[in-house]
């Protein structure tokens, strides 16, 4: 496992060049009728079909000229954890890769504890430094980069307001501003990309009811804003999705390049697809079955390591 000299950073809205995945070959047998809820699965997966669909997805990425790396190829000290972490494939929950290094989440206690240790070793061995990791007692799971200048942090059931507050000053070392959103404390809104994701420089999908209050935070000020109005002033059009689309991971897709992404075929309805098509958006659809057991999207399965500039 030689350290790779690699480019990294996914805050720019360019071409997706490199990702990290983890196929749960060792851990899927852990899931049973007795424990699937504890492990945050929707149901017990059919193992062969799950792994088949996972490989099909990895192949789609390769066919779009995305370099695919796998966690097991870059871990040694934490390798013994792989058989007991069936949620480890959902790597997007565990880290965000900026051009200054990775922001590691502190995963929720219980079934997901320890995932960040594995991801930290893998990223370090790939050659990506750790910009920030949270302390043992802290609770923070995921954030979303709007652009090289702006970070979106959503207060969900997977984060603690005190931990978020303590992270603001660190995040502002590399981002000019933070958009902080108070969202309903429910599993369906557990991560920022369940309520918002950007498609291009001027287009995004979002779920309006989840934005209870929104604040703009910088080193100089903190003020409440209207999320939609604020982004419209930056010439970003927001297309709303329905309640059903949100429950089907409507906002949680994998961007290949501006206005081109991979998504579950069940995520968006005909009306939304038509609106996107009219704006020049291409959707490569993927039909899941066994993958739905894990309760996550393709985006959740994909840790974007590097997006190049256009």
Secondary structure, 3 states (H helix, E strand, C coil): CCCCCCCCECCCCCCEEEEEECCCCCCHHHCCCCCCCCCCCCCCCCHHHHHHHHHHHHHHHHHCCCEEEEHHHHCCCCHHHHHHCCCCCCHHHCEEEECCEEEECECCCCCCCCHHHHHHHHHHHHCCCEEEECCCCCCECCCEEEECCEEEEEECCCCCHHHHHHHHHHHCCCCCEEEEEECCCCHHHCCHHHCEEEEECCEEEECHHHCCEEEEECCCCEEEECHHHHHHHCCCEEEECCHHHHHCCCCCCEEEECCEEEEECCCCCHHHHHHHHHCCCEEEEECCCHHHHHCCCCCCCCEEEEECCC
